Amino acid sequence: RFASGAPLRALELAQGRYSTLWGEVTAALDALLNQRADVTQIAKQWANDDLADRLLCVDHWLMQRIRTTLDQSLDQTDEFVTGAVLPSGAPALNINRLFACLDRVRELKAALARTALQRELALEAVLLAILEAFATPMRQHARQ
């Protein structure tokens, strides 16, 4: 799944390095969203250390959130097939913002391959967009 159908990439990822990186990235994003880490701290750490692979992890992490958000919006009350499903109580995420974050991650990944750029600053912009996309409506109102 993470190799996007590329067999040699799948072999490389199967060596276990990706799962370690995945754990690091998801822990950092969790810390960021729970205000236990700072955008600049994460950007500085990631900027020169496997940034392309870290962005791949962020891409997959965002896709998981998008799928979860879309699944919650579907009608899941067909008792014959799935049983009654109650809402999880998780705050609703703005799907447009999630897709905008995904676009920014993919644009940065593409830019890394073709141009020299300030990696840390570009990554900070992406992380700030993610932080804003996951901000609760109450926190967003307080920032305004």
LOFI-205689 format. One record per residue (C-alpha): chain; x, y, z negated; residue number from 0; residue in one letter. Coordinates in pm, 1 decimal, m for minus. Layout:
// residues N
{unit:A east:X north:Y up:Z pos:NUM code:a} $
...
// end
This chain:
// residues 144
{unit:A east:0.0 north:0.0 up:0.0 pos:0 code:r} $
{unit:A east:273.4 north:248.5 up:m91.5 pos:1 code:f} $
{unit:A east:482.7 north:158.9 up:213.1 pos:2 code:a} $
{unit:A east:201.5 north:256.8 up:452.6 pos:3 code:s} $
{unit:A east:243.8 north:m62.7 up:652.1 pos:4 code:g} $
{unit:A east:620.9 north:m34.8 up:697.3 pos:5 code:a} $
{unit:A east:768.0 north:m378.0 up:613.0 pos:6 code:p} $
{unit:A east:1125.2 north:m264.2 up:544.6 pos:7 code:l} $
{unit:A east:997.3 north:15.5 up:322.5 pos:8 code:r} $
{unit:A east:777.6 north:m239.3 up:142.9 pos:9 code:a} $
{unit:A east:1084.9 north:m455.6 up:77.7 pos:10 code:l} $
{unit:A east:1269.5 north:m156.5 up:m59.6 pos:11 code:e} $
{unit:A east:978.4 north:m64.1 up:m285.2 pos:12 code:l} $
{unit:A east:939.8 north:m425.2 up:m399.8 pos:13 code:a} $
{unit:A east:1285.0 north:m410.8 up:m559.2 pos:14 code:q} $
{unit:A east:1119.3 north:m248.0 up:m861.7 pos:15 code:g} $
{unit:A east:1261.5 north:99.4 up:m823.2 pos:16 code:r} $
{unit:A east:930.6 north:244.3 up:m711.3 pos:17 code:y} $
{unit:A east:743.9 north:113.9 up:m1014.7 pos:18 code:s} $
{unit:A east:1001.6 north:280.6 up:m1240.9 pos:19 code:t} $
{unit:A east:971.0 north:605.7 up:m1047.9 pos:20 code:l} $
{unit:A east:590.4 north:575.2 up:m1049.4 pos:21 code:w} $
{unit:A east:596.3 north:545.4 up:m1428.6 pos:22 code:g} $
{unit:A east:820.4 north:851.3 up:m1462.0 pos:23 code:e} $
{unit:A east:608.6 north:1062.6 up:m1227.2 pos:24 code:v} $
{unit:A east:273.8 north:968.3 up:m1379.7 pos:25 code:t} $
{unit:A east:411.6 north:1027.7 up:m1730.9 pos:26 code:a} $
{unit:A east:537.9 north:1371.0 up:m1625.3 pos:27 code:a} $
{unit:A east:204.9 north:1463.1 up:m1463.2 pos:28 code:l} $
{unit:A east:17.7 north:1342.9 up:m1772.0 pos:29 code:d} $
{unit:A east:246.5 north:1552.8 up:m1992.9 pos:30 code:a} $
{unit:A east:194.4 north:1853.3 up:m1763.8 pos:31 code:l} $
{unit:A east:m184.3 north:1823.2 up:m1769.3 pos:32 code:l} $
{unit:A east:m185.4 north:1776.5 up:m2147.4 pos:33 code:n} $
{unit:A east:44.1 north:2075.8 up:m2202.0 pos:34 code:q} $
{unit:A east:334.2 north:1867.2 up:m2329.6 pos:35 code:r} $
{unit:A east:558.5 north:1962.1 up:m2037.5 pos:36 code:a} $
{unit:A east:630.7 north:2274.4 up:m1840.3 pos:37 code:d} $
{unit:A east:610.4 north:2321.6 up:m1463.2 pos:38 code:v} $
{unit:A east:963.9 north:2460.4 up:m1445.0 pos:39 code:t} $
{unit:A east:1099.2 north:2175.9 up:m1656.2 pos:40 code:q} $
{unit:A east:951.1 north:1909.5 up:m1427.8 pos:41 code:i} $
{unit:A east:1047.9 north:2096.4 up:m1107.9 pos:42 code:a} $
{unit:A east:1407.8 north:2131.7 up:m1225.0 pos:43 code:k} $
{unit:A east:1425.4 north:1760.9 up:m1311.6 pos:44 code:q} $
{unit:A east:1269.8 north:1643.8 up:m983.8 pos:45 code:w} $
{unit:A east:1422.8 north:1892.7 up:m736.7 pos:46 code:a} $
{unit:A east:1748.9 north:1708.4 up:m681.9 pos:47 code:n} $
{unit:A east:1651.4 north:1357.2 up:m785.6 pos:48 code:d} $
{unit:A east:1466.2 north:1152.0 up:m521.5 pos:49 code:d} $
{unit:A east:1222.6 north:1433.1 up:m449.8 pos:50 code:l} $
{unit:A east:1077.5 north:1268.0 up:m137.9 pos:51 code:a} $
{unit:A east:997.2 north:948.7 up:m330.1 pos:52 code:d} $
{unit:A east:858.3 north:1148.3 up:m622.2 pos:53 code:r} $
{unit:A east:632.8 north:1335.3 up:m381.1 pos:54 code:l} $
{unit:A east:515.9 north:999.8 up:m245.5 pos:55 code:l} $
{unit:A east:419.9 north:905.8 up:m602.3 pos:56 code:c} $
{unit:A east:237.1 north:1237.5 up:m649.2 pos:57 code:v} $
{unit:A east:57.3 north:1176.0 up:m318.9 pos:58 code:d} $
{unit:A east:m65.5 north:835.5 up:m439.0 pos:59 code:h} $
{unit:A east:m154.9 north:973.9 up:m781.6 pos:60 code:w} $
{unit:A east:m367.5 north:1246.2 up:m620.8 pos:61 code:l} $
{unit:A east:m532.0 north:992.3 up:m389.8 pos:62 code:m} $
{unit:A east:m629.7 north:786.1 up:m694.6 pos:63 code:q} $
{unit:A east:m788.8 north:1094.2 up:m851.4 pos:64 code:r} $
{unit:A east:m971.1 north:1177.0 up:m529.4 pos:65 code:i} $
{unit:A east:m1107.3 north:822.7 up:m499.0 pos:66 code:r} $
{unit:A east:m1217.1 north:826.4 up:m863.2 pos:67 code:t} $
{unit:A east:m1389.1 north:1161.5 up:m818.1 pos:68 code:t} $
{unit:A east:m1565.9 north:1043.5 up:m503.3 pos:69 code:l} $
{unit:A east:m1668.6 north:715.4 up:m668.2 pos:70 code:d} $
{unit:A east:m1824.4 north:905.5 up:m957.8 pos:71 code:q} $
{unit:A east:m2028.9 north:1110.4 up:m714.6 pos:72 code:s} $
{unit:A east:m2172.4 north:803.3 up:m539.4 pos:73 code:l} $
{unit:A east:m2501.3 north:652.7 up:m649.3 pos:74 code:d} $
{unit:A east:m2398.4 north:350.4 up:m852.6 pos:75 code:q} $
{unit:A east:m2737.1 north:252.5 up:m992.0 pos:76 code:t} $
{unit:A east:m2808.5 north:m51.6 up:m775.9 pos:77 code:d} $
{unit:A east:m2875.2 north:m300.7 up:m1055.8 pos:78 code:e} $
{unit:A east:m2882.7 north:m596.7 up:m817.2 pos:79 code:f} $
{unit:A east:m2528.6 north:m541.9 up:m695.8 pos:80 code:v} $
{unit:A east:m2332.4 north:m347.9 up:m953.6 pos:81 code:t} $
{unit:A east:m2556.2 north:m310.0 up:m1257.0 pos:82 code:g} $
{unit:A east:m2640.4 north:25.8 up:m1406.4 pos:83 code:a} $
{unit:A east:m2336.1 north:249.6 up:m1435.2 pos:84 code:v} $
{unit:A east:m2331.8 north:540.9 up:m1672.8 pos:85 code:l} $
{unit:A east:m2121.2 north:849.9 up:m1609.7 pos:86 code:p} $
{unit:A east:m1783.3 north:833.9 up:m1780.0 pos:87 code:s} $
{unit:A east:m1810.9 north:1177.8 up:m1934.7 pos:88 code:g} $
{unit:A east:m1491.2 north:1287.4 up:m1762.6 pos:89 code:a} $
{unit:A east:m1498.0 north:1646.3 up:m1643.2 pos:90 code:p} $
{unit:A east:m1591.6 north:1684.7 up:m1279.3 pos:91 code:a} $
{unit:A east:m1296.5 north:1774.1 up:m1062.3 pos:92 code:l} $
{unit:A east:m1319.7 north:2005.7 up:m766.0 pos:93 code:n} $
{unit:A east:m1261.9 north:1775.6 up:m469.1 pos:94 code:i} $
{unit:A east:m1161.3 north:2067.0 up:m244.1 pos:95 code:n} $
{unit:A east:m881.9 north:2162.9 up:m483.2 pos:96 code:r} $
{unit:A east:m761.9 north:1803.4 up:m502.3 pos:97 code:l} $
{unit:A east:m742.2 north:1780.4 up:m124.2 pos:98 code:f} $
{unit:A east:m564.8 north:2118.7 up:m111.7 pos:99 code:a} $
{unit:A east:m305.5 north:1983.1 up:m357.2 pos:100 code:c} $
{unit:A east:m264.8 north:1670.7 up:m146.4 pos:101 code:l} $
{unit:A east:m208.4 north:1889.4 up:161.4 pos:102 code:d} $
{unit:A east:57.2 north:2091.3 up:m24.0 pos:103 code:r} $
{unit:A east:238.3 north:1775.9 up:m134.7 pos:104 code:v} $
{unit:A east:241.1 north:1640.7 up:220.8 pos:105 code:r} $
{unit:A east:353.4 north:1975.0 up:364.6 pos:106 code:e} $
{unit:A east:642.1 north:1990.8 up:117.8 pos:107 code:l} $
{unit:A east:739.5 north:1632.5 up:198.9 pos:108 code:k} $
{unit:A east:746.6 north:1717.5 up:570.9 pos:109 code:a} $
{unit:A east:937.7 north:2041.7 up:510.5 pos:110 code:a} $
{unit:A east:1209.5 north:1854.3 up:320.7 pos:111 code:l} $
{unit:A east:1294.2 north:1661.2 up:635.8 pos:112 code:a} $
{unit:A east:1317.0 north:1955.2 up:872.9 pos:113 code:r} $
{unit:A east:1431.7 north:2263.5 up:684.1 pos:114 code:t} $
{unit:A east:1643.2 north:2387.2 up:397.6 pos:115 code:a} $
{unit:A east:1425.4 north:2534.7 up:129.0 pos:116 code:l} $
{unit:A east:1428.9 north:2620.6 up:m235.1 pos:117 code:q} $
{unit:A east:1319.1 north:2278.0 up:m356.1 pos:118 code:r} $
{unit:A east:1260.9 north:2382.6 up:m714.8 pos:119 code:e} $
{unit:A east:1045.3 north:2683.4 up:m624.9 pos:120 code:l} $
{unit:A east:845.8 north:2487.5 up:m366.9 pos:121 code:a} $
{unit:A east:788.5 north:2210.5 up:m618.0 pos:122 code:l} $
{unit:A east:681.0 north:2459.5 up:m884.7 pos:123 code:e} $
{unit:A east:414.9 north:2592.9 up:m645.6 pos:124 code:a} $
{unit:A east:282.6 north:2239.5 up:m588.0 pos:125 code:v} $
{unit:A east:279.4 north:2158.7 up:m959.8 pos:126 code:l} $
{unit:A east:101.7 north:2485.8 up:m1040.0 pos:127 code:l} $
{unit:A east:m164.1 north:2401.8 up:m780.1 pos:128 code:a} $
{unit:A east:m210.6 north:2059.9 up:m941.3 pos:129 code:i} $
{unit:A east:m233.1 north:2216.2 up:m1285.5 pos:130 code:l} $
{unit:A east:m495.0 north:2461.6 up:m1159.7 pos:131 code:e} $
{unit:A east:m694.9 north:2186.6 up:m984.1 pos:132 code:a} $
{unit:A east:m717.9 north:1987.7 up:m1306.4 pos:133 code:f} $
{unit:A east:m790.3 north:2283.8 up:m1532.2 pos:134 code:a} $
{unit:A east:m1125.4 north:2262.0 up:m1703.4 pos:135 code:t} $
{unit:A east:m1377.4 north:2530.8 up:m1608.6 pos:136 code:p} $
{unit:A east:m1330.3 north:2682.3 up:m1955.5 pos:137 code:m} $
{unit:A east:m950.5 north:2713.6 up:m1910.8 pos:138 code:r} $
{unit:A east:m994.4 north:2853.9 up:m1560.0 pos:139 code:q} $
{unit:A east:m1233.7 north:3118.3 up:m1693.2 pos:140 code:h} $
{unit:A east:m986.4 north:3212.7 up:m1966.1 pos:141 code:a} $
{unit:A east:m709.4 north:3268.0 up:m1707.9 pos:142 code:r} $
{unit:A east:m923.6 north:3508.2 up:m1509.0 pos:143 code:q} $
// end
